[in-house]
Every structure is written in C-alpha cells, then in structure tokens.
Amino acid sequence: MMEKVIRPMLMKLIEWKIGFENDFSVSIGKAGKFMGNYLTDDFYTKFLQTYSDAGRENNWIALFATTELFKQTADELSIKLKFKLNLIEQENTENYLRQMYLEQ
C-alpha cells in the first residue's frame, strides 16, 4: 500500500509544492530524482523519514511521518492554490490509522 498507493500521491503533492514555489518551471525528474534540489533541508529530512525498513514498528513510524508530511503540505498548498481541504476526511483517516496501530 505504501509504495503503490500512498507514496505516489505524496510525490504528486510534493511535485505541486515544488511547482508552485518555482512557477511550475522545473522538473523533479523521474521518480523525484532532483526533488532534494528544491526542498529545504528540514522538509527533505521529513520526507526521508517516510521510508522504512522491514520492521513492523518502523513501518508504522514511516506511515505516520507520511501522513504528517502530507497534511502539512496539503494545508500549505490549499492556502496558496486557494482550494478547500476535506478536513473531516483527513481527521477520520488519521483516527482510523491510530486505531489500527493501537489494535495491532
């Protein structure tokens, strides 16, 4: 799920962030190869935390890092691009993930 569903959407969102910040005049390259050139060190470090090894707990940590980065970026872009986020869906998703984590 992480690599086939979640990460591609996170990458698309980051691509929009970089595009907006650069007047949509740059490319992050295939598979985000040049993405680090356009992000702050802090943001890129957070992005790297979305990757995990095979450990179960580490996968949860990476998933929560992903949801936090997605939320942060979506909030920022929604203001800049003037679109409305579905905050109820966002909150419900976060609650569901927390519940699944606690029930494991």
C-alpha positions in Angstrom: 0.0 0.0 0.0 2.7 2.4 1.0 4.7 2.2 -2.3 1.9 1.7 -4.8 -0.9 3.9 -3.3 0.3 6.3 -0.7 3.7 7.3 -1.8 2.7 8.2 -5.4 0.1 10.6 -4.0 2.6 12.2 -1.6 5.1 12.5 -4.5 2.4 14.3 -6.6 1.7 16.7 -3.8 5.4 17.5 -3.3 5.7 17.9 -7.0 2.9 20.5 -6.9 4.6 22.2 -3.9 7.9 22.5 -5.8 6.0 23.6 -9.0 4.2 26.3 -7.2 7.4 27.6 -5.5 9.1 27.7 -8.9 6.4 29.0 -11.1 5.9 25.5 -12.5 9.1 25.9 -14.5 11.2 23.0 -13.0 11.1 19.2 -13.1 11.8 17.0 -10.1 12.9 14.3 -12.6 12.0 10.7 -12.9 11.0 9.2 -9.5 11.8 12.6 -7.9 15.5 12.3 -8.7 16.0 16.1 -8.4 13.4 16.7 -5.7 16.0 17.4 -3.0 17.4 20.3 -5.0 14.1 22.2 -4.5 13.2 21.4 -0.9 14.5 22.8 2.4 16.8 20.5 4.4 14.1 20.2 7.0 11.4 19.2 4.6 13.7 16.8 2.8 14.7 15.2 6.1 11.0 14.7 6.9 10.4 13.2 3.5 13.2 10.7 4.1 11.6 9.6 7.3 8.7 8.3 5.2 10.8 5.4 4.2 11.2 2.3 6.3 13.0 -1.0 6.6 11.1 -4.2 7.1 10.4 -3.8 10.8 6.7 -3.6 11.7 7.1 -0.7 14.1 9.3 1.2 11.7 6.7 0.9 9.0 4.1 2.5 11.3 6.6 5.3 12.2 7.1 5.9 8.4 3.3 5.8 7.8 2.7 8.4 10.5 5.6 10.5 9.1 4.0 10.3 5.7 0.5 11.4 6.9 2.0 14.3 8.8 4.1 15.5 5.8 1.0 15.0 3.6 -1.1 17.1 5.9 1.5 19.8 6.3 2.0 20.1 2.5 -1.7 19.9 1.7 -2.5 22.6 4.2 0.2 24.9 2.8 -0.9 24.3 -0.8 -4.6 24.7 -0.1 -3.9 28.2 1.0 -1.6 29.1 -1.9 -3.7 27.5 -4.6 -7.0 28.6 -2.9 -8.8 25.2 -2.6 -10.6 23.8 0.3 -9.5 20.6 2.0 -11.8 18.0 3.3 -10.7 18.3 6.9 -13.2 15.7 8.2 -11.9 13.1 5.8 -8.3 14.0 6.9 -9.2 13.7 10.6 -11.1 10.4 10.1 -8.2 8.9 8.2 -5.8 9.9 11.0 -8.1 8.5 13.7 -8.5 5.2 11.7 -4.8 4.8 11.4 -4.2 5.5 15.1 -6.9 2.9 16.0 -5.4 0.3 13.7 -2.0 0.9 15.2 -3.3 0.5 18.8 -5.1 -2.7 17.9 -2.2 -4.5 16.3 
